[in-house]
Amino acid sequence: MKTLTHLATAVALSTAIAAPAVAAPQTFVVDSTHSFPRFSYSHFGYSTQLSRFDKATGTVVLDKAAGTASVNILIDTKSVNTGSDTFNQHIQGEDFLDTAKYPSATFKSTKVIFAGDKPASIEGLLTLKGITKPVTLTVTSFQAMPHPMMKKDAIGANASTQVKRSDFNMGKYAPYVGDDVTIDIALEAISQ
């Protein structure tokens, strides 16, 4: 009986040692001081105007071992920053963002596609001005490593997509002011 007990203990220990460690999904909270959704469009063909939103929050859940992830971003549309207070107010009006009725925009992923151990594209639903449309963000860079100052795991990414503002009931002055809008997201997030 003693031999059987030792054998069972040895088998249990060898199984525990040989079993691979199972990585759990890790939740990262958006660092709003280093995360800025930006948008650009043609202004009468003269120039490409670039603006951003100064306040974005959200989470990224990443399981690198399983090759899965999810992204949820909330953008404060009242934080639009064009570089001009007058134009900020203009873009917040009813013809464009209508921030009095729609003070936020959201992006919620439906699928993250990986190339190796890094996300390559993120399919999801973008809601602007109360209208939801599917979009695909192309990830142009991704980094996952311990943050050198915070001493926590961190991730960072840049991603972009293109939408038509008229699809979101913001088409005033098109086509003179470009209907095609490029959205770029610079995102950093810290593990919780």
Buried (B, 14 or more C-beta within 10 A) or exposed (E): EEEEEEEEEEEEEEEEEEEEEEEEEBBBEBBBEEBBBBBBBBEEEEEEBEBBBBBBBBBBBBEBEEBBBBBBBBBBBBBBBBEEEEBBEBBBEEEBBBBEEBBBBBBBBEEBEBEEEBBBBBEBEBBBBEEEEEBBBEBEEBEBEEBEEEEEBBBBBBBBBEBBBBBBBBBEBBEEBBBBBBBBBBBBBBBE
